[in-house]
Amino acid sequence: MSGGPSITLKSQPIDGSNSGNAAAGQQQQQQPAANGNSGAGAGPGGAAAGGAGGVGQIQANGHVTGGAAGGSAPQEGTRQNSLQRIQQRKQKVFSLPIRQKLAKLAMYSACQSDNCRCTGWKTPQENRHRDVESSYCPEFSEECRNASCRHPLRSHIAHLDGISSSNMDELLGAIIDMENLFMSMQRVEDEDTKKVYLYLFRLLRQCVLTRQQAVIRGPLGDPPFESPCITKAVLSLVFYKYNHLNQSELQTMTEVAKTFLNFLNHYNFESPSARRGDLNHEDASNYKINYTRWLVFCHVPAFCNSLRQFETSLVFGRTLLRTVFQYMSQQLKKKCISERDRFPEDKRSIITLMPKFLETLRAELLKDDSPIWDASYRPPNSFVIQQRKRHQQQEINAGNPPGSGSAATHGLSSGSKRTSVTGEPLHKRAKKETIERCSSESMEDLPTDVVMRAMKSVSESKTTNKAEILFPQNVSRDENVKAEEQKRAIEFHVVGNSLAKPVDKQTILWLLGLQLVFAYQLPEMPREYISQLVFDTKHKTLALIKENQPIGGICFRPFPSQSFTEIVFCAVTMAEQVKGYGTHLMNHLKDYSIQRGIKHLLTFADCDAIGYFKKQGFSKDIKLARPVYAGFIKEYDSATLMHCELHPSIVNTQFIAVIRKQSEILKELIAQRHSEVQKVRTGLTCFKEGLPSIPVESIPGLREIGWKPQMRPARSSRPLEESTDPEKLATSFASVLQSVRQHTTAWPFLRPVTAAEVPDYYDHIKYPMDLKTMGERLKKGYYQTRRLFMADMARIFSNCRFYNSPDTEYYRCANSLERYFQTKMRELGLWDK
């Protein structure tokens, strides 16, 4: 199969001379490897051409593994074979003597001697062709071959003194991943792919130097990239199209869907340059972004487990599937025909039904209004519970404990990570699923006729009391504004200047009027600056027009590539305030942004505007990663950055009315239920007769009002108390510390504050603390109790809040990271406040 790039395995051990110069881009000699690794990569399509799946599953390379009759599939080029050989090499390195492991680490460790800039120890000239992964075991006194260094090997490993065996193996694993990436980078021909490999190579190289976990940040964003994901949409399709089938046929269609998802998860996508001819400009641009995301988060981490891996179907959505579906479905259909006889008899129905399923999915993929691509669409609870019970029964029949999952049932490869359908690790989902199961089993939908009766009663009540609701005090402001808009007393227009085409006179007059509104309502803002932005071609203004005159507006600049819009000015004339115009303006801007695929709004609000923006759903808690907006948005002194996340399924201009109507219907349902169950009963006499207690369910009338016994999940005792094994406690602390370091708001606290950066910091902070210092203390065994660990973490946040004012980003980062830290501690049972 022609397709995406491969991860090439190292064809020979990289010795000191080569590994030390890997970052400089020196080519490796192509010689047979002494350790048997030669021939592992056969160029593009070799190491990653296919994937291993469960019994009878079609692979991306077109082979069926397990239960196939009439010959065996080639193993050399398969994905699973490559993964096994990578793991075998890692296990071999992990089992080396400690001196050889340290020598391997030294090749990628900076020299610790003063004023030395050597980034890796290089073997002496006479031993440069010997390999530390085989028989070569250098002495700690051997000097580095680098002319600018000449320091002994011990100078390159001085910082590794006291490193644990597990941490050493993690670093060695990252080095092997880095070497494989380097070899792949030399062989891949596509320039876009080569740039991604180079970026990941440098990332792992930096992580080895700094002994930190690899974390990918930047404009690519964080998974998942679309909602709903492909997995959710495909499983929704099964219910949407096939819920009329009997249980056996429905189960078969579910297996077909999971086989398709497995094929997608192991599929190699073609590079953007190869797809340039069959995609239009917009699709090509989107495909290039998604292809890069796929490489970084899905494809490369499958072979480099130093990077976190995500399943393709769990992090991508409709946009990616549309661009690859035609070619991918053709290949899948061909394999269904060619490999049919190799499937077991009980699995051949999956192959037969696959073309029909693909045609159905294609039709829903092209529909703009298909419900399966609606993030709010979900099958009824009864269907979900039924599917869950059937899945649990299959696991029991297969001999797996409930909740553990089955590779054959789900169509997952044997090398896949154990994750749930949401992408979370199964052991982390256990308690959550128990609670969800208890709540879903006790939850019943109200009959449709009951809801319709309540809605009819609400409508009749509005008609009967029409005279009452006409009074201004009983009518919400947004209803008045919407009524004016319907009568065209007010209008909303998005206007802006242009250099590419003529601008009509009306638009220019409105822009001039908006300039005056902003200048009058924002007296502290320079008029020249207002004029510059209002008439700037990259900015647009949502204008509120009344009697053909602008009475308010929002000046904004969209950043489609970053998926956010910056709000620059927002104002309504004094005479028209407190009428609901400001809220309706913002709701129109939200709907305008959602229609153009923008999911976030950002603004710097002064102290007078913070209250308004809070009412519009903005928050000081910035959930957007800083690299996404840093350098794009304009920053202002004495202003607070605020953020609003937009939901694509909400029509904001109708949202308040919908909530109000739902509230009225809910009140009517409660009133109807109250009238049905309202009954005076005699008191309990059993206690006078000598009974000390009775079961709750025996109280008369309790079940009639809808009470049901609650199934509570068993409370788990605290797993880690002060008396627990110190090693287990340290492992938990390391896990929490690593999670905290990777949080988006942790960047101010990663390393100590230097006097050069903040001269007066240590005049105010007498006991500084940071995450790097905590990591060093953890390695030295300082944290013998959780109280010590919690105290140091609390000092980081208290120092930040003491030195910085509440309106700074540092202060907000401290609050956000503290909440996240407490959450992680509670998950491990280490928080009792």
VODRENVEX-565686 format. One line per field, with one value per residue (C-alpha): residue number from 1; residue in one letter; x, y, z. Coordinates in steps of 0.5 Angstrom, whole numbers, m for minus. Each point is the difference from the previous one (the first is absolute). Example, Ala and Ser with C-alpha at 12.3 -4.5 7.8 and 13.67 -1.06 7.14 Angstrom:
2
i = 1/2
aa = a/s
xx = 25/2
yy = m9/7
zz = 16/m2
//
This chain:
833
i = 1/2/3/4/5/6/7/8/9/10/11/12/13/14/15/16/17/18/19/20/21/22/23/24/25/26/27/28/29/30/31/32/33/34/35/36/37/38/39/40/41/42/43/44/45/46/47/48/49/50/51/52/53/54/55/56/57/58/59/60/61/62/63/64/65/66/67/68/69/70/71/72/73/74/75/76/77/78/79/80/81/82/83/84/85/86/87/88/89/90/91/92/93/94/95/96/97/98/99/100/101/102/103/104/105/106/107/108/109/110/111/112/113/114/115/116/117/118/119/120/121/122/123/124/125/126/127/128/129/130/131/132/133/134/135/136/137/138/139/140/141/142/143/144/145/146/147/148/149/150/151/152/153/154/155/156/157/158/159/160/161/162/163/164/165/166/167/168/169/170/171/172/173/174/175/176/177/178/179/180/181/182/183/184/185/186/187/188/189/190/191/192/193/194/195/196/197/198/199/200/201/202/203/204/205/206/207/208/209/210/211/212/213/214/215/216/217/218/219/220/221/222/223/224/225/226/227/228/229/230/231/232/233/234/235/236/237/238/239/240/241/242/243/244/245/246/247/248/249/250/251/252/253/254/255/256/257/258/259/260/261/262/263/264/265/266/267/268/269/270/271/272/273/274/275/276/277/278/279/280/281/282/283/284/285/286/287/288/289/290/291/292/293/294/295/296/297/298/299/300/301/302/303/304/305/306/307/308/309/310/311/312/313/314/315/316/317/318/319/320/321/322/323/324/325/326/327/328/329/330/331/332/333/334/335/336/337/338/339/340/341/342/343/344/345/346/347/348/349/350/351/352/353/354/355/356/357/358/359/360/361/362/363/364/365/366/367/368/369/370/371/372/373/374/375/376/377/378/379/380/381/382/383/384/385/386/387/388/389/390/391/392/393/394/395/396/397/398/399/400/401/402/403/404/405/406/407/408/409/410/411/412/413/414/415/416/417/418/419/420/421/422/423/424/425/426/427/428/429/430/431/432/433/434/435/436/437/438/439/440/441/442/443/444/445/446/447/448/449/450/451/452/453/454/455/456/457/458/459/460/461/462/463/464/465/466/467/468/469/470/471/472/473/474/475/476/477/478/479/480/481/482/483/484/485/486/487/488/489/490/491/492/493/494/495/496/497/498/499/500/501/502/503/504/505/506/507/508/509/510/511/512/513/514/515/516/517/518/519/520/521/522/523/524/525/526/527/528/529/530/531/532/533/534/535/536/537/538/539/540/541/542/543/544/545/546/547/548/549/550/551/552/553/554/555/556/557/558/559/560/561/562/563/564/565/566/567/568/569/570/571/572/573/574/575/576/577/578/579/580/581/582/583/584/585/586/587/588/589/590/591/592/593/594/595/596/597/598/599/600/601/602/603/604/605/606/607/608/609/610/611/612/613/614/615/616/617/618/619/620/621/622/623/624/625/626/627/628/629/630/631/632/633/634/635/636/637/638/639/640/641/642/643/644/645/646/647/648/649/650/651/652/653/654/655/656/657/658/659/660/661/662/663/664/665/666/667/668/669/670/671/672/673/674/675/676/677/678/679/680/681/682/683/684/685/686/687/688/689/690/691/692/693/694/695/696/697/698/699/700/701/702/703/704/705/706/707/708/709/710/711/712/713/714/715/716/717/718/719/720/721/722/723/724/725/726/727/728/729/730/731/732/733/734/735/736/737/738/739/740/741/742/743/744/745/746/747/748/749/750/751/752/753/754/755/756/757/758/759/760/761/762/763/764/765/766/767/768/769/770/771/772/773/774/775/776/777/778/779/780/781/782/783/784/785/786/787/788/789/790/791/792/793/794/795/796/797/798/799/800/801/802/803/804/805/806/807/808/809/810/811/812/813/814/815/816/817/818/819/820/821/822/823/824/825/826/827/828/829/830/831/832/833
aa = m/s/g/g/p/s/i/t/l/k/s/q/p/i/d/g/s/n/s/g/n/a/a/a/g/q/q/q/q/q/q/p/a/a/n/g/n/s/g/a/g/a/g/p/g/g/a/a/a/g/g/a/g/g/v/g/q/i/q/a/n/g/h/v/t/g/g/a/a/g/g/s/a/p/q/e/g/t/r/q/n/s/l/q/r/i/q/q/r/k/q/k/v/f/s/l/p/i/r/q/k/l/a/k/l/a/m/y/s/a/c/q/s/d/n/c/r/c/t/g/w/k/t/p/q/e/n/r/h/r/d/v/e/s/s/y/c/p/e/f/s/e/e/c/r/n/a/s/c/r/h/p/l/r/s/h/i/a/h/l/d/g/i/s/s/s/n/m/d/e/l/l/g/a/i/i/d/m/e/n/l/f/m/s/m/q/r/v/e/d/e/d/t/k/k/v/y/l/y/l/f/r/l/l/r/q/c/v/l/t/r/q/q/a/v/i/r/g/p/l/g/d/p/p/f/e/s/p/c/i/t/k/a/v/l/s/l/v/f/y/k/y/n/h/l/n/q/s/e/l/q/t/m/t/e/v/a/k/t/f/l/n/f/l/n/h/y/n/f/e/s/p/s/a/r/r/g/d/l/n/h/e/d/a/s/n/y/k/i/n/y/t/r/w/l/v/f/c/h/v/p/a/f/c/n/s/l/r/q/f/e/t/s/l/v/f/g/r/t/l/l/r/t/v/f/q/y/m/s/q/q/l/k/k/k/c/i/s/e/r/d/r/f/p/e/d/k/r/s/i/i/t/l/m/p/k/f/l/e/t/l/r/a/e/l/l/k/d/d/s/p/i/w/d/a/s/y/r/p/p/n/s/f/v/i/q/q/r/k/r/h/q/q/q/e/i/n/a/g/n/p/p/g/s/g/s/a/a/t/h/g/l/s/s/g/s/k/r/t/s/v/t/g/e/p/l/h/k/r/a/k/k/e/t/i/e/r/c/s/s/e/s/m/e/d/l/p/t/d/v/v/m/r/a/m/k/s/v/s/e/s/k/t/t/n/k/a/e/i/l/f/p/q/n/v/s/r/d/e/n/v/k/a/e/e/q/k/r/a/i/e/f/h/v/v/g/n/s/l/a/k/p/v/d/k/q/t/i/l/w/l/l/g/l/q/l/v/f/a/y/q/l/p/e/m/p/r/e/y/i/s/q/l/v/f/d/t/k/h/k/t/l/a/l/i/k/e/n/q/p/i/g/g/i/c/f/r/p/f/p/s/q/s/f/t/e/i/v/f/c/a/v/t/m/a/e/q/v/k/g/y/g/t/h/l/m/n/h/l/k/d/y/s/i/q/r/g/i/k/h/l/l/t/f/a/d/c/d/a/i/g/y/f/k/k/q/g/f/s/k/d/i/k/l/a/r/p/v/y/a/g/f/i/k/e/y/d/s/a/t/l/m/h/c/e/l/h/p/s/i/v/n/t/q/f/i/a/v/i/r/k/q/s/e/i/l/k/e/l/i/a/q/r/h/s/e/v/q/k/v/r/t/g/l/t/c/f/k/e/g/l/p/s/i/p/v/e/s/i/p/g/l/r/e/i/g/w/k/p/q/m/r/p/a/r/s/s/r/p/l/e/e/s/t/d/p/e/k/l/a/t/s/f/a/s/v/l/q/s/v/r/q/h/t/t/a/w/p/f/l/r/p/v/t/a/a/e/v/p/d/y/y/d/h/i/k/y/p/m/d/l/k/t/m/g/e/r/l/k/k/g/y/y/q/t/r/r/l/f/m/a/d/m/a/r/i/f/s/n/c/r/f/y/n/s/p/d/t/e/y/y/r/c/a/n/s/l/e/r/y/f/q/t/k/m/r/e/l/g/l/w/d/k
xx = 0/3/m1/3/7/4/3/7/4/7/4/6/2/2/7/2/3/m7/m4/3/0/m8/m2/5/m3/5/m2/1/4/m4/3/m3/m1/3/m6/m5/m3/2/m6/m5/m2/m1/m1/m7/m6/5/m1/m7/m3/m5/m3/m2/m7/m4/m3/m2/1/2/7/2/5/m5/1/m4/3/m2/m4/2/0/4/6/3/1/7/3/6/m4/m6/m1/0/6/4/m3/2/7/1/m3/6/5/m2/0/7/2/m4/4/7/5/m1/7/m2/m7/3/5/m6/m3/6/0/m6/1/4/6/0/7/0/m1/0/m5/1/m7/2/6/3/4/8/3/2/m7/m4/m3/m1/m8/m2/m6/4/7/3/0/5/3/m2/6/0/0/m5/3/m3/6/m4/m2/6/m4/0/m7/m1/m1/m6/m4/2/m7/m3/3/m6/m5/m4/m1/m6/1/7/m4/m5/6/3/m7/m1/7/m1/m7/5/4/m5/m3/7/0/m7/2/6/m4/m7/m1/m6/2/m6/1/8/m2/m5/6/5/m5/m1/7/2/m5/2/7/m1/m4/6/4/m5/m2/m7/m6/m2/m6/m2/m3/m1/m5/m2/m4/m2/m4/m6/0/m7/m7/m3/6/0/m1/m6/m3/1/m4/m5/m1/m1/m6/m3/0/m1/m3/m6/4/m1/5/5/0/1/6/3/m1/4/5/1/0/6/4/m1/3/6/1/0/5/5/m1/6/m2/4/4/m3/4/m2/m8/1/m3/m6/m2/m2/3/m4/0/8/1/m4/3/7/m2/m3/5/5/m4/m1/8/1/m5/m2/5/7/m2/m2/7/3/m3/4/m6/m7/m4/m8/m4/m2/m7/m1/4/m3/m6/m4/5/5/m4/m3/7/2/m7/0/7/0/m7/2/6/m4/m5/5/3/m7/0/7/0/m7/2/6/m6/m3/m7/m3/4/m2/m7/5/3/m6/m4/6/m1/m7/2/5/m5/m5/6/2/m7/0/7/m3/m6/1/m6/2/m2/6/5/m4/4/m7/m2/0/m5/m5/2/m3/4/7/m2/m2/7/4/m3/1/7/1/m3/5/6/m3/m1/7/3/2/m2/m6/3/7/m2/1/5/m4/m7/2/5/6/7/3/6/m6/0/m5/m5/m8/m4/1/8/1/4/m5/2/m1/m7/m2/m3/m3/m4/m3/m3/m2/m3/m4/m3/m2/m3/m4/m2/m6/m3/m7/m5/m1/m7/1/5/m4/m6/5/2/m7/m2/6/m3/m7/2/4/m6/m5/5/2/m2/4/7/m1/2/8/2/m2/3/8/4/2/m7/m1/7/m2/m7/3/4/m5/m4/7/0/7/5/6/6/7/4/7/5/3/6/m2/m7/m4/m3/m7/m2/m5/6/4/m5/m1/7/1/m6/3/6/m3/m4/6/4/m6/m1/8/3/6/2/4/m5/6/0/m7/0/5/m3/m7/2/6/m2/2/m5/m8/m5/m7/m5/m6/m4/m6/m4/6/5/5/m2/5/5/6/6/4/5/m1/6/m3/7/0/m7/m1/m3/3/m5/3/m6/m7/m4/m8/m2/m2/m7/m1/3/m3/m5/3/4/7/m2/m4/6/5/m5/0/8/0/m5/4/7/m3/m3/8/3/2/0/3/m1/6/0/4/m5/1/m3/m7/m1/2/m7/m4/5/m1/m8/2/3/7/5/7/2/3/m1/3/8/4/4/m6/m2/7/3/m7/m4/1/2/m2/2/m4/m5/m2/0/m7/m2/m6/m1/m5/m5/m1/m7/m3/m3/1/m5/m5/3/m3/m7/1/2/m6/m4/3/m1/m7/m1/4/m4/m7/3/1/m7/m3/4/m2/m7/0/4/m3/m4/0/2/m1/6/5/m3/5/5/m6/0/7/4/7/0/m3/3/0/m4/m6/m2/m7/0/8/0/m6/4/5/5/5/5/7/6/6/7/4/5/7/4/6/5/6/1/6/2/0/6/5/1/m7/m1/5/m3/m6/3/4/m6/m4/7/0/m7/1/6/m4/m6/m1/0/7/5/1/2/4/7/3/m1/6/3/1/m7/m3/5/m4/m3/4/m1/m7/0/4/m1/m1/m2/m1/m2/7/2/m5/2/7/m2/m5/6/4/m5/m2/m8/m1/m7/m5/m1/7/m1/m7/4/5/m5/m5/7/0/m7/0/7/m3/m6/4/4/m5/m6/m7/m1/7/0/5/m5/m5/5/1/m8/m1/6/m1/m7/3/5/m6/m4/6/1/m7/0/6/m3/5/m5/m4/m2
yy = 0/7/4/5/m1/m5/0/m3/m4/1/m5/0/2/7/1/6/3/0/1/6/3/m2/7/3/m4/m5/m6/m7/m6/m5/m6/m7/1/m5/0/m3/7/0/1/2/6/m1/7/4/m5/m5/0/3/m2/m4/m2/m6/m1/m5/m7/1/8/3/4/7/m4/m5/m6/m4/m3/m5/m6/1/m6/m1/3/5/8/2/2/5/6/m1/6/m5/m4/7/2/m7/1/7/m3/m5/5/4/m6/m2/7/0/m6/2/1/7/2/m1/3/7/0/0/5/4/1/4/4/7/0/3/3/7/4/m6/0/m7/m3/m8/m4/m3/m6/0/0/m7/m3/4/m6/m4/0/1/m4/m7/m1/7/2/7/2/6/3/0/7/3/0/7/5/5/m4/m6/m1/m7/m4/1/7/m1/m4/3/3/m7/m2/m3/m1/m6/m6/2/7/m3/m4/5/4/m5/m2/7/0/m6/3/6/m4/m3/6/3/m6/1/7/m1/m5/3/4/5/6/2/m7/1/7/m4/m5/5/4/m7/m2/7/m1/m6/2/6/m5/m4/6/3/m7/2/m3/1/5/3/7/5/2/m7/0/m6/m6/m1/5/m1/m2/m5/m4/m6/m5/3/2/m7/m3/5/m2/m8/3/5/m5/m7/0/m3/m6/m6/m1/m5/4/7/m3/m2/7/2/m5/3/7/m2/m3/6/4/m5/1/8/m1/m4/4/4/6/3/6/7/1/m7/3/7/m2/m3/5/7/6/0/m8/0/5/m4/m6/2/2/m6/m4/3/m1/m7/m1/3/m3/m7/m2/1/m1/m7/m2/5/m1/6/4/m1/m3/1/m4/3/m1/3/7/1/1/2/4/m5/m6/4/1/m7/m4/m1/m3/m4/m3/m2/m4/m3/m2/m4/m3/m2/m4/m3/m2/m3/m7/1/2/m5/m2/4/6/0/4/6/0/m1/6/5/3/1/3/5/2/2/4/3/3/3/2/5/2/7/m2/m7/m1/m4/5/5/0/0/m7/m6/m6/m1/m3/m7/m1/2/m4/m6/1/0/m6/m4/2/m2/m7/m1/2/m5/m6/2/m1/7/4/5/7/m3/0/m5/1/m4/3/7/m1/2/m2/m4/6/5/4/m2/5/1/3/7/m1/0/m6/m5/0/7/m1/m6/5/5/m6/m3/7/1/m7/1/7/m2/m7/4/6/m1/5/3/m2/4/2/2/5/2/1/5/4/1/2/5/3/0/4/5/1/1/5/4/6/m1/m1/6/4/2/m3/m7/0/m1/5/m5/m2/8/0/m6/3/7/m5/m3/6/3/6/m3/m3/m4/1/m3/6/1/4/m3/1/m5/2/7/1/3/7/m3/m4/6/4/m6/m1/8/m1/m6/4/6/m5/m4/7/3/m6/m2/7/m3/m3/4/2/m1/m7/m1/2/m4/m7/2/2/m6/m5/m6/2/0/3/m3/7/1/4/4/5/m1/3/m5/0/m5/m5/m5/1/m7/m4/m7/m5/m6/m4/1/m1/6/7/6/5/7/5/m1/6/2/8/2/2/m8/m3/m5/m2/m7/2/m1/m8/0/3/m6/m5/2/0/m7/m3/4/m4/m7/1/1/m6/5/m3/5/7/4/7/5/3/6/0/4/m6/m6/m1/1/m5/m5/0/m1/m7/2/m2/2/m7/m1/m7/2/m2/6/m2/0/8/3/4/1/4/7/1/6/2/0/m4/m8/m5/m4/m6/m3/m7/m1/m6/m1/m3/6/6/5/5/m5/m3/4/m1/m7/m1/5/m5/m6/3/1/m7/m3/4/m2/m7/0/3/m5/m6/4/0/m8/m2/5/m4/0/m6/m2/0/m6/m4/m6/4/0/m7/m1/m1/4/1/m2/0/7/m4/m2/7/1/5/0/m4/3/7/m3/m2/m6/m3/3/m5/3/m2/m3/5/m1/1/5/m4/3/2/3/m7/m3/m2/6/m2/m1/7/3/m3/3/7/m1/m1/6/5/m3/2/7/1/m1/4/6/5/m3/4/6/m6/m5/3/5/8/3/6/3/m1/3/4/1/m7/m3/7/m2/m8/m3/m7/m1/m7/m2/m7/m1/0/m4/m5/0/m1/m6/m3/0/m3/7/m1/m6/2/4/6/2/m1/4/5/1/1/4/5/1/2/5/3/1/4/4/3/1/4/m4/3/m3/m6/m3/0/m3/m6/m1/m1/m4/m5/0/m3/m5/m2/m1/m4/m5/m1/m2/m5/m4/1/5/6/0/7
zz = 0/m2/6/5/3/4/6/m2/5/2/m5/4/7/0/3/4/m6/m4/6/3/m7/m1/1/m5/m5/m2/m4/3/m3/m3/3/2/8/4/5/m6/m1/m7/m5/5/m5/m7/m2/0/1/3/8/0/m6/4/7/4/2/3/m3/m7/0/m7/1/m3/m4/m3/4/5/6/4/m2/m7/m5/m6/2/4/0/m1/7/m2/m2/5/5/6/m2/0/7/2/m2/3/7/m1/m1/6/4/m2/2/7/1/m1/6/3/m2/m8/2/3/m6/m5/4/0/m8/1/6/1/3/7/0/1/m6/m5/m5/m2/m1/0/1/m6/0/0/m7/1/2/m4/m4/6/3/7/m2/m1/3/1/7/1/6/4/m1/m8/m3/m5/m7/m1/m1/4/6/2/6/3/m1/8/m2/m4/5/6/0/0/7/4/m6/1/m5/m2/m2/m4/m4/m2/m2/m4/m3/m2/m3/m4/m3/m2/m4/m4/m1/m3/m4/m3/m1/m4/m5/0/m7/2/2/5/3/1/4/4/2/1/5/4/0/3/5/2/0/4/5/1/1/6/2/m1/m3/m7/m1/m6/0/m6/m5/m2/6/5/m1/m2/m6/m1/3/m1/m1/m6/5/3/m7/m2/6/m1/m7/2/5/m5/m6/3/6/m3/m1/5/5/m4/m6/4/3/m7/m2/6/m1/m7/2/5/m5/m5/6/1/m7/1/6/m4/m6/m3/m3/m6/0/m2/m6/m2/1/m3/m7/3/5/m1/4/6/1/m2/6/5/m2/1/7/2/m4/5/6/m2/m1/7/4/m3/m5/3/7/m2/m1/5/7/3/m3/2/m5/m2/m5/m6/0/7/m1/m7/m3/m6/m4/0/m2/m6/m3/0/0/m7/m1/6/m1/m7/3/6/m5/m4/6/2/m7/0/7/1/m1/6/5/5/m2/6/m2/m8/1/2/m6/m4/3/0/m7/2/7/m4/m5/6/4/m7/0/7/m1/m6/3/4/4/2/8/1/m1/5/7/4/m4/4/0/6/7/m2/m6/4/6/m5/m4/7/3/m7/0/7/m1/m6/4/5/m5/m3/7/1/7/m2/m2/m2/m8/m5/m6/m4/1/m1/m6/4/m1/5/0/2/7/4/0/0/m6/3/0/7/4/2/7/1/m3/4/6/m5/m4/6/2/m7/0/7/m3/m7/3/5/m5/m4/m6/1/m4/m6/1/7/m3/m5/5/4/m7/m1/7/m1/m6/2/6/m4/m4/6/3/m6/3/6/m3/m4/6/m1/7/m3/m6/m1/m3/m6/m2/m1/m4/m4/m1/m3/m4/m3/m2/m3/5/1/m4/0/m5/0/m4/m1/m5/m6/m5/m5/m2/1/6/0/3/5/3/0/4/5/1/1/5/4/0/4/4/3/1/4/4/1/2/2/m7/m5/m5/m6/3/0/m8/m2/3/m3/m7/0/m5/5/5/m1/4/2/0/3/m4/2/m5/m4/5/4/7/2/m2/1/m4/m1/m3/m2/0/m4/0/8/1/4/m1/4/2/0/1/3/1/0/0/7/m2/m2/6/5/m6/m1/m7/3/1/m6/m4/3/m1/m8/1/3/m6/m5/3/0/m7/m2/4/6/6/5/2/3/3/4/5/4/7/m2/m5/4/3/m7/m3/6/m2/m7/2/0/5/3/0/m7/m3/m6/0/0/m6/m4/1/2/m5/m4/5/2/8/4/6/6/m3/1/m5/0/m4/m3/m3/m5/m1/m7/1/4/m4/5/m2/2/6/5/m3/0/7/2/m3/3/7/m1/m3/6/5/m3/0/7/1/m3/3/7/m1/m2/6/5/5/8/3/7/4/2/6/0/5/5/m1/2/m6/0/m7/m7/m7/m4/m6/5/1/m3/m6/m1/m7/m3/0/m4/6/m2/4/m2/m2/3/m2/5/3/0/5/0/m4/2/7/4/2/m7/m4/m1/m7/m2/3/m4/m6/1/2/m7/m4/3/m1/m7/m1/3/m4/m7/2/m5/6/3/m4/5/5/m3/2/5/0/m2/3/m7/m2/6/4/6/0/6/4/1/m1/6/m1/m8/m3/m7/m4/m2/7/3/m6/3/7/m2/m3/6/5/3/0/5/1/m4/5/m2/m8/1/4/m5/m6/4/1/m7/m1/7/m3/m6/3/5/m6/m5/0/m2/m7/m2/m5/6/5/m4/m2/7/2/m6/1/7/m1/m5/5/5/m5/m2/8/1/m6/4/7/3/1/6/1
//
